[in-house]
């Protein structure tokens, strides 16, 4: 039996049990905040014993990454993040780079936790994260390759017209005051110079670049090329959302095969984080189809596939 009391803190079951006890306590919210701070400090203090993740799901935003992540999270060999097992992404390569590599590594399982899991499972487990802004961020590929050069990079690409509309719907629930036609009309002015600012000063974060680039985040070819340049084509796995959702299990199997994990059947492959709504105006869809035609052709040429988006 381990004599290290902190080791028990690493297990998802122990973390969930502790959260439940805290939740039921009269001072639950205050205790939860304090406990998370302590565990986060512990994670940073032990960062040297936490290998980088084997899997990076980098996008696209509103493209199916939540579904893919949650399907993979059901695999017993995919270890949860620390100290919050239900976490999805760190956004380290895009907006949190200033926190440093120790902060990033603090989110992943320690070597000891991995060894214990391997003993229980009979095979080596894996860790990962899903930060869908990373596909679009101009500095993310180089940063990722610097600290996780051996990771499998996965991108799910959705029809850019539907992706733009879904992105706007998500922001509409938060801070977007404009309707969809007005928002895409305003996009060029809102985002003008933002990518250049990020490239000129790596400490810059841009609300407009991340949240108001509805159409531009669907111009996939240059984004993918940056990731190919950083990692090589063989290390970047790309799938369209349409192919992914047509047979989720088939793509999950491809990912787990590449990670060296045994195949695991996902019982419920219904889409996650889906937000049904009224359809897009037909005239606006037609205008966007014309606007994005060359970008769709570029990504089809880059990948050597027919997307069916045009």
Secondary structure in CASP SS format (residue, H / E / C, confidence):
PFRMAT SS
TARGET T0000
AUTHOR 0000-0000-0000
METHOD secondary structure of the structure
MODEL  1
X C 1.00
X C 1.00
X C 1.00
X C 1.00
X H 1.00
X H 1.00
X H 1.00
X H 1.00
X H 1.00
X C 1.00
X C 1.00
X H 1.00
X H 1.00
X H 1.00
X H 1.00
X H 1.00
X H 1.00
X H 1.00
X H 1.00
X H 1.00
X H 1.00
X H 1.00
X H 1.00
X H 1.00
X C 1.00
X C 1.00
X C 1.00
X H 1.00
X H 1.00
X H 1.00
X H 1.00
X H 1.00
X H 1.00
X H 1.00
X H 1.00
X H 1.00
X H 1.00
X H 1.00
X H 1.00
X H 1.00
X H 1.00
X H 1.00
X H 1.00
X H 1.00
X H 1.00
X C 1.00
X H 1.00
X H 1.00
X H 1.00
X C 1.00
X C 1.00
X C 1.00
X C 1.00
X C 1.00
X E 1.00
X E 1.00
X E 1.00
X E 1.00
X E 1.00
X C 1.00
X C 1.00
X C 1.00
X C 1.00
X C 1.00
X H 1.00
X H 1.00
X H 1.00
X H 1.00
X H 1.00
X H 1.00
X H 1.00
X H 1.00
X H 1.00
X C 1.00
X C 1.00
X C 1.00
X C 1.00
X E 1.00
X C 1.00
X C 1.00
X C 1.00
X C 1.00
X C 1.00
X C 1.00
X C 1.00
X C 1.00
X C 1.00
X C 1.00
X C 1.00
X C 1.00
X C 1.00
X C 1.00
X C 1.00
X C 1.00
X C 1.00
X C 1.00
X H 1.00
X H 1.00
X H 1.00
X C 1.00
X H 1.00
X H 1.00
X H 1.00
X H 1.00
X H 1.00
X C 1.00
X C 1.00
X C 1.00
X C 1.00
X C 1.00
X H 1.00
X H 1.00
X H 1.00
X H 1.00
X H 1.00
X H 1.00
X H 1.00
X H 1.00
X H 1.00
X H 1.00
X H 1.00
X C 1.00
X C 1.00
X C 1.00
X C 1.00
X E 1.00
X C 1.00
X E 1.00
X E 1.00
X E 1.00
X C 1.00
X H 1.00
X H 1.00
X H 1.00
X H 1.00
X C 1.00
X C 1.00
X C 1.00
X C 1.00
X H 1.00
X H 1.00
X H 1.00
X H 1.00
X H 1.00
X H 1.00
X H 1.00
X H 1.00
X C 1.00
X C 1.00
X C 1.00
X C 1.00
X E 1.00
X E 1.00
X E 1.00
X E 1.00
X E 1.00
X E 1.00
X C 1.00
X C 1.00
X H 1.00
X H 1.00
X H 1.00
X H 1.00
X H 1.00
X H 1.00
X H 1.00
X H 1.00
X H 1.00
X H 1.00
X H 1.00
X H 1.00
X H 1.00
X C 1.00
X C 1.00
X C 1.00
X C 1.00
X C 1.00
X C 1.00
X C 1.00
X H 1.00
X H 1.00
X H 1.00
X H 1.00
X H 1.00
X H 1.00
X H 1.00
X H 1.00
X H 1.00
X H 1.00
X H 1.00
X H 1.00
X C 1.00
X C 1.00
X H 1.00
X H 1.00
X H 1.00
X H 1.00
X H 1.00
X H 1.00
X H 1.00
X C 1.00
X C 1.00
X C 1.00
X C 1.00
X C 1.00
X C 1.00
X H 1.00
X H 1.00
X H 1.00
X H 1.00
X H 1.00
X C 1.00
X C 1.00
X C 1.00
X C 1.00
X H 1.00
X H 1.00
X H 1.00
X C 1.00
X H 1.00
X H 1.00
X H 1.00
X H 1.00
X H 1.00
X H 1.00
X H 1.00
X H 1.00
X H 1.00
X H 1.00
X H 1.00
X H 1.00
X C 1.00
X H 1.00
X H 1.00
X H 1.00
X E 1.00
X E 1.00
X E 1.00
X E 1.00
X E 1.00
X H 1.00
X H 1.00
X H 1.00
X H 1.00
X H 1.00
X H 1.00
X C 1.00
X H 1.00
X H 1.00
X H 1.00
X H 1.00
X H 1.00
X H 1.00
X H 1.00
X H 1.00
X H 1.00
X H 1.00
X H 1.00
X H 1.00
X C 1.00
X C 1.00
X C 1.00
X C 1.00
X C 1.00
X C 1.00
X C 1.00
X C 1.00
X C 1.00
X C 1.00
X C 1.00
X C 1.00
X C 1.00
X C 1.00
X C 1.00
X C 1.00
X C 1.00
X C 1.00
X C 1.00
X C 1.00
X C 1.00
X C 1.00
X H 1.00
X H 1.00
X H 1.00
X H 1.00
X H 1.00
X H 1.00
X H 1.00
X H 1.00
X H 1.00
X H 1.00
X H 1.00
X H 1.00
X H 1.00
X H 1.00
X H 1.00
X H 1.00
X H 1.00
X H 1.00
X H 1.00
X H 1.00
X H 1.00
X H 1.00
X C 1.00
X C 1.00
X C 1.00
X C 1.00
X C 1.00
X C 1.00
X C 1.00
END
